[in-house]
Amino acid sequence: MQKLTILNAKKRASVLRMIEHQCDCSPDFSPWALLEKDGRLFLANQELFSFPAFESLHINSLGTYFGTLTPDGLRLSIEGSQIVGPLAKKNVIELSESDQKRWLSGENLDLGCKETGYVILKSSKRVHDSNGKRSKERKGDNTLFPEKVHDFLGTGKASRGIVHNYVPKERRTGT
């Protein structure tokens, strides 16, 4: 089993280029460390590595599972899609409510889409803020909430109009 390692600047830049190529966006990962183990990427707060004894610890996993490096590119996890999805300008597919249920139950979807490769899937249903109100601009603090905020449901691989499902079995719904 390989050790969890912090990506050096060259590998980190390579991952960021993959995201830019696949999603046409450049997320700011400056406060985060990118870690890799057996092709799986994790995001963790860089402050964790400032502890003097950190190097001597034997750590199996750390941070949020972000995605997997594959020969075809970066396959984002559900959490990875939630981080990158709001910034992505391409390879994002909006699902109807019925397709969303099928996706979360583990089915491949025949959507007749033109995209190929890894795509981010999002719900068509709008998400409300914590007060149950529709998202809008807050007065006074110059924080802008997008008019339409969506749940991001993970990543699939699109080929010949079909999006192949990568939702892990333990996270699938029963319906």
Backbone as ProteinMPNN parsed JSONL, in Angstrom:
{"seq_chain_A": "MQKLTILNAKKRASVLRMIEHQCDCSPDFSPWALLEKDGRLFLANQELFSFPAFESLHINSLGTYFGTLTPDGLRLSIEGSQIVGPLAKKNVIELSESDQKRWLSGENLDLGCKETGYVILKSSKRVHDSNGKRSKERKGDNTLFPEKVHDFLGTGKASRGIVHNYVPKERRTGT", "coords_chain_A": {"N_chain_A": [[0.836, -1.172, 0.0], [0.531, 2.185, -0.842], [1.932, 5.214, 0.499], [0.28, 8.092, 1.849], [0.758, 11.057, 0.183], [1.869, 14.456, -0.123], [1.134, 16.456, -2.867], [3.606, 17.651, -5.07], [4.599, 20.87, -6.467], [4.613, 20.623, -9.284], [2.984, 18.328, -9.858], [0.635, 19.181, -8.654], [0.016, 21.421, -10.223], [-0.488, 20.05, -12.584], [-2.857, 18.657, -11.95], [-4.574, 20.841, -11.559], [-4.543, 21.859, -14.169], [-5.877, 19.769, -15.466], [-8.448, 20.073, -14.376], [-9.052, 22.608, -15.364], [-9.01, 22.081, -18.133], [-11.05, 20.111, -18.377], [-13.318, 21.34, -17.212], [-13.3, 24.033, -17.739], [-12.592, 26.003, -15.825], [-10.942, 27.609, -13.055], [-10.383, 26.743, -10.07], [-9.575, 28.1, -6.825], [-7.183, 26.709, -5.032], [-5.38, 27.464, -3.159], [-5.416, 27.651, -0.241], [-5.423, 25.01, 0.402], [-4.036, 21.736, 0.725], [-3.116, 19.363, -1.664], [-3.415, 15.953, -1.657], [-2.243, 12.632, -2.369], [-2.952, 9.219, -2.86], [-2.512, 6.087, -4.076], [-3.58, 6.947, -6.574], [-5.844, 8.283, -5.813], [-7.199, 11.406, -4.921], [-7.027, 13.853, -2.334], [-8.262, 16.613, -0.434], [-6.952, 18.804, 1.95], [-6.643, 20.966, 4.777], [-3.924, 23.155, 4.779], [-2.733, 23.895, 7.162], [-2.638, 21.691, 8.793], [-0.246, 20.43, 8.339], [1.688, 21.824, 9.613], [2.314, 20.999, 12.124], [4.888, 19.892, 14.267], [5.386, 17.121, 14.652], [4.178, 15.886, 12.538], [5.304, 14.574, 10.249], [6.268, 12.206, 11.307], [4.068, 10.691, 11.852], [1.902, 7.945, 11.065], [-0.304, 7.98, 8.704], [-3.316, 6.962, 7.307], [-5.498, 8.027, 5.898], [-6.697, 11.306, 5.074], [-8.38, 14.364, 5.143], [-10.737, 15.516, 2.632], [-12.131, 13.36, 0.292], [-11.457, 13.945, -3.005], [-11.24, 13.193, -5.711], [-10.332, 10.905, -8.423], [-7.404, 10.103, -10.168], [-7.27, 9.172, -13.473], [-6.458, 7.375, -16.542], [-7.986, 8.719, -18.416], [-8.424, 11.229, -17.421], [-9.45, 13.419, -14.745], [-11.538, 12.07, -12.41], [-14.003, 13.339, -10.63], [-15.068, 13.156, -7.216], [-18.246, 12.962, -5.443], [-18.121, 15.034, -3.576], [-15.993, 16.456, -4.7], [-17.217, 17.285, -7.076], [-19.033, 19.055, -6.003], [-17.388, 21.058, -5.129], [-16.024, 21.961, -7.447], [-18.088, 22.166, -9.329], [-19.894, 24.56, -9.1], [-18.28, 26.475, -10.309], [-17.688, 25.541, -12.811], [-17.706, 25.772, -16.361], [-18.111, 24.207, -18.533], [-18.984, 20.876, -19.653], [-21.015, 20.2, -17.838], [-23.969, 18.786, -16.798], [-27.388, 19.218, -16.508], [-29.826, 17.641, -14.611], [-33.131, 16.296, -14.868], [-35.766, 15.953, -12.414], [-36.643, 13.271, -12.334], [-34.558, 11.934, -13.692], [-32.521, 12.545, -11.931], [-33.214, 11.038, -9.653], [-32.95, 8.458, -10.725], [-30.207, 8.493, -11.3], [-29.057, 8.771, -8.72], [-29.792, 6.343, -7.714], [-28.097, 4.663, -8.939], [-28.188, 4.102, -11.657], [-27.146, 4.094, -15.124], [-27.448, 6.806, -17.419], [-29.309, 7.469, -20.296], [-29.048, 10.1, -22.049], [-28.697, 11.293, -24.449], [-26.717, 13.169, -24.792], [-24.198, 15.48, -26.003], [-21.698, 15.777, -24.951], [-18.498, 14.338, -24.137], [-16.421, 12.157, -22.232], [-15.492, 12.891, -18.802], [-18.155, 14.232, -16.934], [-19.893, 16.663, -14.984], [-22.666, 16.303, -12.897], [-25.701, 17.924, -12.157], [-28.512, 18.897, -10.126], [-31.742, 19.892, -11.314], [-33.339, 21.21, -9.687], [-33.783, 24.016, -7.658], [-31.816, 25.143, -4.935], [-32.471, 26.236, -1.657], [-31.607, 28.864, 0.677], [-30.306, 28.673, 4.109], [-32.395, 29.69, 5.605], [-34.63, 28.943, 4.327], [-35.365, 30.561, 2.277], [-35.351, 31.875, -1.081], [-32.25, 32.003, -2.839], [-30.36, 35.018, -2.946], [-28.979, 38.335, -3.476], [-27.261, 39.499, -0.651], [-27.793, 42.258, 1.404], [-25.498, 44.791, 2.381], [-23.099, 43.314, 2.961], [-21.9, 42.836, 0.58], [-21.874, 40.278, -0.503], [-22.521, 37.964, -2.934], [-25.008, 35.792, -3.777], [-25.608, 33.18, -6.0], [-28.273, 33.404, -8.364], [-29.442, 31.03, -9.108], [-28.926, 28.187, -7.403], [-27.541, 25.018, -7.223], [-27.727, 21.493, -6.385], [-24.943, 19.429, -6.605], [-24.288, 16.35, -8.063], [-22.264, 14.551, -8.415], [-19.921, 12.845, -10.584], [-19.979, 11.604, -13.879], [-19.244, 9.448, -16.672], [-19.432, 10.389, -19.909], [-20.439, 8.986, -22.954], [-21.201, 8.39, -26.255], [-23.794, 9.508, -25.899], [-24.676, 8.396, -23.537], [-24.495, 8.556, -20.029], [-22.32, 7.257, -17.818], [-22.568, 5.796, -14.642], [-20.989, 6.653, -11.556], [-21.585, 6.68, -8.895], [-20.911, 5.629, -5.684], [-21.781, 2.387, -4.365], [-22.502, 2.33, -1.651], [-23.513, 4.847, -1.295], [-25.74, 5.126, -2.78], [-29.256, 5.613, -3.404], [-32.238, 3.923, -2.301], [-34.293, 3.805, -4.146]], "CA_chain_A": [[0.0, 0.0, 0.0], [1.31, 3.406, -0.983], [1.772, 6.212, 1.549], [-0.382, 9.345, 1.516], [1.803, 12.051, -0.069], [1.464, 15.792, -0.55], [1.567, 16.68, -4.248], [4.551, 18.747, -5.284], [4.063, 21.949, -7.303], [4.431, 20.149, -10.661], [1.796, 17.466, -9.91], [-0.502, 20.027, -8.294], [-0.294, 22.191, -11.434], [-1.06, 19.102, -13.536], [-4.253, 18.429, -11.541], [-5.312, 22.072, -11.842], [-4.712, 21.921, -15.631], [-6.944, 18.815, -15.805], [-9.723, 20.706, -14.023], [-9.272, 23.693, -16.32], [-9.317, 21.469, -19.424], [-12.328, 19.393, -18.325], [-14.452, 22.138, -16.73], [-13.11, 25.426, -18.123], [-12.573, 26.862, -14.645], [-9.698, 27.542, -12.282], [-10.661, 26.938, -8.646], [-8.447, 28.527, -6.0], [-6.857, 25.711, -4.02], [-4.204, 27.926, -2.417], [-5.381, 27.307, 1.187], [-5.552, 23.561, 0.557], [-3.002, 20.822, 0.256], [-3.609, 18.224, -2.443], [-2.717, 14.733, -1.263], [-2.52, 11.524, -3.284], [-2.639, 7.857, -2.426], [-3.022, 5.105, -5.039], [-4.353, 7.617, -7.614], [-6.972, 9.006, -5.22], [-6.806, 12.734, -4.453], [-7.701, 14.365, -1.148], [-8.008, 18.008, -0.089], [-6.842, 19.016, 3.39], [-6.149, 22.275, 5.176], [-2.46, 23.151, 4.855], [-2.29, 24.091, 8.544], [-2.411, 20.386, 9.414], [1.127, 19.991, 8.114], [2.613, 22.674, 10.365], [2.65, 20.352, 13.394], [6.252, 19.347, 14.19], [5.437, 15.653, 14.63], [3.346, 15.364, 11.455], [6.063, 13.67, 9.377], [6.499, 10.907, 11.959], [2.796, 9.981, 12.001], [1.498, 7.017, 10.007], [-1.684, 8.362, 8.421], [-3.888, 6.23, 6.175], [-6.322, 8.935, 5.109], [-6.761, 12.637, 5.638], [-9.045, 15.334, 4.295], [-11.932, 15.18, 1.863], [-11.854, 12.671, -0.977], [-11.749, 14.908, -4.06], [-11.376, 12.55, -7.01], [-9.372, 9.872, -8.795], [-6.669, 10.307, -11.419], [-7.415, 8.038, -14.381], [-5.835, 7.672, -17.84], [-8.877, 9.6, -19.176], [-8.542, 12.533, -16.773], [-9.773, 13.459, -13.325], [-12.929, 11.723, -12.085], [-14.313, 13.981, -9.36], [-16.01, 12.515, -6.299], [-19.424, 13.806, -5.232], [-17.633, 16.248, -2.918], [-15.214, 17.179, -5.697], [-18.152, 17.948, -7.995], [-19.645, 20.162, -5.27], [-16.379, 22.115, -5.041], [-15.722, 22.471, -8.79], [-19.321, 22.373, -10.088], [-20.396, 25.933, -9.216], [-17.366, 27.275, -11.131], [-17.511, 24.899, -14.119], [-18.372, 26.403, -17.498], [-18.4, 23.205, -19.556], [-19.129, 19.495, -19.194], [-21.968, 20.136, -16.734], [-25.275, 18.363, -17.301], [-28.473, 19.415, -15.55], [-30.738, 16.496, -14.652], [-34.51, 16.458, -14.416], [-35.971, 15.297, -11.122], [-36.714, 11.813, -12.514], [-33.195, 11.466, -13.995], [-31.747, 12.678, -10.696], [-33.526, 9.862, -8.824], [-32.334, 7.294, -11.369], [-28.76, 8.636, -11.12], [-28.703, 8.493, -7.324], [-30.02, 4.92, -7.434], [-26.993, 3.92, -9.544], [-28.409, 3.795, -13.076], [-26.566, 4.886, -16.204], [-28.507, 7.61, -18.017], [-29.266, 7.703, -21.738], [-29.521, 11.476, -22.169], [-28.449, 11.794, -25.791], [-25.871, 14.361, -24.666], [-23.088, 15.577, -26.954], [-20.438, 15.771, -24.213], [-17.787, 13.068, -23.976], [-15.484, 12.216, -21.113], [-16.096, 13.1, -17.486], [-19.094, 15.343, -16.832], [-20.459, 16.92, -13.66], [-24.126, 16.277, -12.94], [-26.333, 18.758, -11.135], [-29.969, 18.803, -10.113], [-32.421, 21.036, -11.912], [-34.075, 21.834, -8.603], [-33.057, 25.078, -6.974], [-31.577, 24.978, -3.506], [-32.763, 27.444, -0.891], [-30.625, 29.125, 1.735], [-30.597, 28.028, 5.391], [-33.648, 30.223, 6.146], [-35.73, 28.484, 3.49], [-35.684, 31.582, 1.28], [-34.594, 31.748, -2.319], [-30.943, 32.665, -2.8], [-30.331, 36.35, -3.549], [-27.885, 39.164, -2.973], [-27.436, 39.988, 0.717], [-27.467, 43.68, 1.518], [-24.581, 45.205, 3.424], [-21.776, 42.684, 3.004], [-21.454, 42.66, -0.803], [-21.777, 38.867, -0.852], [-23.505, 37.646, -3.96], [-25.409, 34.4, -3.894], [-26.145, 32.987, -7.345], [-29.731, 33.351, -8.47], [-29.786, 29.607, -9.148], [-27.931, 27.357, -6.736], [-27.93, 23.63, -7.458], [-26.982, 20.406, -5.769], [-24.117, 18.703, -7.56], [-24.564, 14.946, -7.753], [-21.136, 13.696, -8.724], [-19.345, 12.825, -11.92], [-20.182, 10.417, -14.697], [-18.46, 9.459, -17.904], [-20.337, 10.441, -21.051], [-19.965, 8.341, -24.172], [-22.297, 8.068, -27.177], [-25.081, 9.941, -25.362], [-24.979, 7.741, -22.26], [-23.63, 8.953, -18.919], [-22.079, 6.082, -16.977], [-22.681, 6.167, -13.237], [-19.888, 6.364, -10.635], [-22.01, 6.855, -7.506], [-20.562, 4.406, -4.947], [-22.939, 1.606, -3.919], [-22.907, 2.693, -0.294], [-24.139, 6.175, -1.299], [-26.919, 5.1, -3.646], [-30.554, 5.575, -2.737], [-32.921, 2.645, -2.483], [-35.364, 3.846, -5.152]], "C_chain_A": [[0.887, 1.243, 0.0], [0.976, 4.387, 0.146], [1.041, 7.439, 0.998], [0.688, 10.423, 1.363], [1.2, 13.38, -0.501], [1.991, 15.995, -1.963], [2.543, 17.851, -4.312], [3.935, 19.742, -6.271], [3.765, 21.481, -8.727], [3.167, 19.287, -10.786], [0.531, 18.256, -9.592], [-0.948, 20.842, -9.513], [-0.933, 21.297, -12.49], [-2.531, 18.826, -13.222], [-5.094, 19.661, -11.855], [-5.526, 22.262, -13.344], [-5.81, 20.962, -16.088], [-8.312, 19.422, -15.525], [-10.046, 21.802, -15.022], [-9.67, 23.141, -17.688], [-10.715, 20.842, -19.423], [-13.511, 20.307, -18.043], [-14.384, 23.608, -17.104], [-13.242, 26.367, -16.92], [-11.261, 26.655, -13.9], [-10.004, 27.786, -10.808], [-9.398, 27.319, -7.877], [-8.23, 27.502, -4.893], [-5.691, 26.163, -3.148], [-4.256, 27.609, -0.917], [-5.365, 25.802, 1.455], [-4.316, 22.824, 0.063], [-3.695, 19.739, -0.554], [-2.751, 17.024, -2.079], [-3.123, 13.619, -2.208], [-2.109, 10.208, -2.65], [-3.307, 6.91, -3.405], [-3.924, 5.739, -6.098], [-5.553, 8.388, -7.106], [-6.464, 10.323, -4.644], [-7.661, 13.164, -3.266], [-7.337, 15.832, -0.977], [-7.955, 18.118, 1.426], [-6.289, 20.411, 3.647], [-4.634, 22.209, 5.365], [-1.932, 23.32, 6.274], [-2.023, 22.767, 9.254], [-0.947, 19.974, 9.352], [2.156, 20.837, 8.857], [2.982, 22.076, 11.726], [4.018, 19.686, 13.281], [6.305, 17.832, 14.037], [4.694, 15.05, 13.441], [4.067, 14.319, 10.604], [6.254, 12.285, 9.985], [5.216, 10.092, 12.13], [2.549, 9.056, 10.818], [0.01, 7.233, 9.751], [-2.161, 7.631, 7.178], [-4.743, 7.119, 5.289], [-6.459, 10.253, 5.85], [-7.496, 13.529, 4.658], [-10.284, 14.791, 3.618], [-11.515, 14.507, 0.57], [-12.354, 13.558, -2.105], [-11.966, 14.252, -5.419], [-10.288, 11.528, -7.244], [-8.716, 10.235, -10.121], [-6.792, 9.039, -12.25], [-6.685, 8.368, -15.68], [-6.669, 8.645, -18.686], [-9.016, 10.989, -18.573], [-8.827, 12.401, -15.294], [-11.25, 13.147, -13.136], [-13.214, 12.27, -10.693], [-15.251, 13.115, -8.528], [-17.253, 13.401, -6.2], [-18.986, 15.119, -4.589], [-16.79, 17.095, -3.87], [-16.104, 17.923, -6.678], [-18.827, 19.132, -7.316], [-18.682, 21.334, -5.115], [-16.169, 22.769, -6.407], [-16.991, 22.884, -9.544], [-19.81, 23.802, -10.205], [-19.534, 26.837, -10.094], [-17.28, 26.779, -12.572], [-18.342, 25.582, -15.197], [-18.655, 25.424, -18.627], [-18.433, 21.824, -18.91], [-19.944, 19.392, -17.907], [-23.324, 19.805, -17.339], [-26.299, 18.524, -16.188], [-29.489, 18.29, -15.72], [-32.136, 16.887, -14.202], [-34.661, 15.724, -13.09], [-36.015, 13.776, -11.263], [-35.338, 11.233, -12.848], [-32.3, 11.535, -12.76], [-31.978, 11.461, -9.799], [-32.879, 8.608, -9.403], [-30.821, 7.31, -11.168], [-28.347, 8.24, -9.706], [-28.986, 7.051, -6.918], [-28.987, 4.044, -8.145], [-27.147, 3.593, -11.012], [-27.539, 4.662, -13.983], [-27.715, 5.628, -16.866], [-28.279, 7.782, -19.511], [-29.89, 9.069, -21.987], [-29.37, 12.034, -23.575], [-27.568, 13.037, -25.792], [-24.705, 14.302, -25.655], [-21.735, 15.506, -26.263], [-19.821, 14.377, -24.213], [-16.77, 13.243, -22.859], [-16.23, 12.463, -19.814], [-16.953, 14.356, -17.479], [-19.576, 15.449, -15.39], [-21.97, 16.952, -13.813], [-24.685, 17.132, -11.815], [-27.841, 18.62, -11.231], [-30.557, 20.044, -10.761], [-33.173, 21.82, -10.85], [-33.206, 22.877, -7.92], [-32.941, 24.795, -5.494], [-31.863, 26.306, -2.82], [-31.706, 27.639, 0.187], [-31.088, 28.518, 3.055], [-31.882, 28.535, 6.035], [-34.854, 29.779, 5.332], [-36.141, 29.481, 2.429], [-34.854, 31.353, 0.035], [-33.296, 32.532, -2.212], [-31.007, 34.007, -3.517], [-29.15, 37.12, -2.988], [-28.222, 39.643, -1.565], [-27.014, 41.445, 0.761], [-26.428, 43.889, 2.612], [-23.213, 44.559, 3.393], [-21.221, 42.38, 1.613], [-21.225, 41.206, -1.187], [-22.883, 38.553, -1.842], [-23.773, 36.158, -3.962], [-25.992, 34.22, -5.281], [-27.66, 32.891, -7.319], [-30.211, 31.907, -8.473], [-28.653, 28.818, -8.522], [-28.416, 25.922, -6.839], [-27.164, 22.686, -6.549], [-26.191, 19.73, -6.873], [-24.062, 17.258, -7.116], [-23.425, 14.007, -8.094], [-20.725, 13.8, -10.174], [-19.677, 11.516, -12.601], [-19.291, 10.516, -15.919], [-19.417, 9.348, -19.081], [-19.674, 9.828, -22.277], [-21.175, 7.945, -25.002], [-23.679, 8.369, -26.585], [-25.465, 9.338, -24.027], [-23.983, 8.232, -21.212], [-23.534, 7.767, -17.968], [-21.9, 6.517, -15.528], [-21.46, 5.743, -12.421], [-20.282, 6.613, -9.181], [-21.692, 5.558, -6.765], [-21.812, 3.704, -4.406], [-23.43, 2.035, -2.548], [-23.575, 4.064, -0.211], [-25.379, 6.232, -2.177], [-28.193, 5.062, -2.817], [-31.238, 4.26, -3.056], [-33.975, 2.654, -3.566], [-34.826, 3.884, -6.544]], "O_chain_A": [[1.861, 1.331, 0.747], [-0.135, 4.381, 0.677], [1.174, 7.776, -0.179], [1.444, 10.681, 2.299], [0.159, 13.424, -1.156], [3.165, 15.737, -2.231], [2.332, 18.894, -3.693], [2.874, 19.484, -6.84], [2.768, 21.899, -9.315], [2.371, 19.483, -11.705], [-0.52, 18.026, -10.191], [-2.141, 20.939, -9.799], [-1.825, 21.738, -13.216], [-3.359, 18.769, -14.131], [-6.208, 19.536, -12.364], [-6.569, 22.767, -13.758], [-6.586, 21.288, -16.985], [-9.229, 19.3, -16.337], [-11.184, 21.916, -15.478], [-10.571, 23.677, -18.333], [-11.476, 21.026, -20.373], [-14.6, 20.084, -18.572], [-15.316, 24.359, -16.816], [-13.919, 27.392, -16.992], [-10.567, 25.657, -14.094], [-9.896, 28.918, -10.338], [-8.293, 26.912, -8.235], [-9.0, 27.437, -3.935], [-5.075, 25.342, -2.469], [-3.205, 27.314, -0.348], [-5.301, 25.375, 2.607], [-3.652, 23.24, -0.886], [-4.755, 19.253, -0.161], [-1.525, 17.066, -2.178], [-4.211, 13.649, -2.783], [-1.07, 10.1, -1.999], [-4.529, 6.923, -3.551], [-4.928, 5.141, -6.485], [-6.218, 9.077, -7.88], [-5.437, 10.361, -3.967], [-8.857, 12.878, -3.204], [-6.235, 16.249, -1.333], [-8.822, 17.582, 2.116], [-5.554, 20.962, 2.827], [-4.126, 21.31, 6.035], [-0.801, 22.929, 6.561], [-1.258, 22.728, 10.218], [-0.467, 19.247, 10.222], [3.358, 20.597, 8.745], [3.868, 22.592, 12.407], [4.283, 18.987, 12.303], [7.189, 17.315, 13.353], [4.586, 13.828, 13.341], [3.486, 13.285, 10.276], [6.387, 11.3, 9.259], [5.276, 8.923, 12.514], [2.948, 9.36, 9.694], [-0.834, 6.73, 10.493], [-1.512, 7.666, 6.132], [-4.72, 6.985, 4.066], [-6.353, 10.316, 7.075], [-7.252, 13.452, 3.454], [-10.807, 13.74, 3.988], [-10.659, 15.009, -0.158], [-13.539, 13.889, -2.16], [-12.798, 14.715, -6.199], [-9.431, 11.303, -6.39], [-9.39, 10.625, -11.075], [-6.455, 7.952, -11.781], [-6.326, 9.524, -15.902], [-6.133, 9.317, -19.568], [-9.67, 11.848, -19.165], [-8.487, 11.397, -14.669], [-12.113, 13.869, -13.636], [-12.73, 11.735, -9.696], [-16.119, 12.428, -9.065], [-17.304, 14.471, -6.807], [-19.424, 16.192, -5.004], [-16.872, 18.323, -3.844], [-15.8, 19.049, -7.072], [-19.161, 20.114, -7.98], [-19.115, 22.479, -4.985], [-16.141, 23.995, -6.511], [-16.968, 23.845, -10.313], [-20.119, 24.241, -11.313], [-20.014, 27.865, -10.574], [-16.846, 27.517, -13.457], [-19.506, 25.924, -14.991], [-19.361, 25.763, -19.578], [-17.976, 21.631, -17.784], [-19.622, 18.614, -17.009], [-23.772, 20.463, -18.278], [-26.11, 18.034, -15.074], [-29.954, 18.019, -16.828], [-32.312, 17.692, -13.287], [-33.78, 14.961, -12.693], [-35.486, 13.062, -10.41], [-34.981, 10.165, -12.35], [-31.427, 10.689, -12.568], [-31.025, 10.915, -9.245], [-32.326, 7.791, -8.665], [-30.217, 6.272, -10.897], [-27.406, 7.469, -9.518], [-28.482, 6.583, -5.897], [-28.992, 2.824, -7.98], [-26.317, 2.874, -11.569], [-27.232, 5.809, -13.66], [-28.842, 5.133, -16.876], [-27.2, 8.188, -19.943], [-31.108, 9.189, -22.12], [-29.859, 13.125, -23.867], [-27.665, 13.866, -26.697], [-24.285, 13.227, -26.084], [-20.728, 15.208, -26.905], [-20.526, 13.37, -24.28], [-16.32, 14.355, -22.584], [-17.443, 12.269, -19.733], [-16.534, 15.411, -17.957], [-19.654, 14.453, -14.672], [-22.493, 17.556, -14.75], [-24.217, 17.079, -10.678], [-28.381, 18.27, -12.281], [-29.945, 21.112, -10.756], [-33.593, 22.954, -11.082], [-32.031, 22.636, -7.641], [-33.866, 24.268, -4.877], [-31.535, 27.37, -3.344], [-31.0, 26.702, 0.56], [-32.156, 27.909, 3.111], [-32.415, 27.877, 6.929], [-35.979, 30.191, 5.615], [-37.148, 29.286, 1.748], [-33.796, 30.725, 0.079], [-33.242, 33.586, -1.578], [-31.633, 34.123, -4.571], [-28.415, 36.623, -2.135], [-29.324, 40.131, -1.312], [-25.979, 41.813, 0.205], [-26.478, 43.234, 3.653], [-22.235, 45.204, 3.771], [-20.18, 41.735, 1.489], [-20.457, 40.928, -2.108], [-24.051, 38.853, -1.596], [-22.855, 35.356, -4.131], [-26.805, 35.04, -5.707], [-28.251, 32.365, -6.376], [-31.26, 31.594, -7.909], [-27.543, 28.786, -9.054], [-29.584, 25.641, -6.57], [-26.106, 23.022, -6.017], [-26.717, 19.486, -7.959], [-23.821, 16.965, -5.945], [-23.599, 12.789, -8.065], [-21.125, 14.715, -10.894], [-19.658, 10.453, -11.98], [-18.664, 11.545, -16.166], [-20.121, 8.35, -19.235], [-18.518, 10.109, -22.592], [-22.068, 7.249, -24.519], [-24.615, 7.586, -26.748], [-26.475, 9.725, -23.441], [-22.783, 8.315, -21.471], [-24.53, 7.331, -17.391], [-21.182, 7.471, -15.229], [-20.958, 4.628, -12.567], [-19.411, 6.743, -8.321], [-22.155, 4.492, -7.171], [-22.785, 4.36, -4.035], [-24.635, 2.098, -2.308], [-24.142, 4.413, 0.825], [-26.002, 7.287, -2.301], [-28.216, 4.558, -1.694], [-30.844, 3.564, -3.991], [-34.517, 1.597, -3.887], [-35.596, 3.921, -7.503]]}, "name": "protein", "num_of_chains": 1, "seq": "MQKLTILNAKKRASVLRMIEHQCDCSPDFSPWALLEKDGRLFLANQELFSFPAFESLHINSLGTYFGTLTPDGLRLSIEGSQIVGPLAKKNVIELSESDQKRWLSGENLDLGCKETGYVILKSSKRVHDSNGKRSKERKGDNTLFPEKVHDFLGTGKASRGIVHNYVPKERRTGT"}
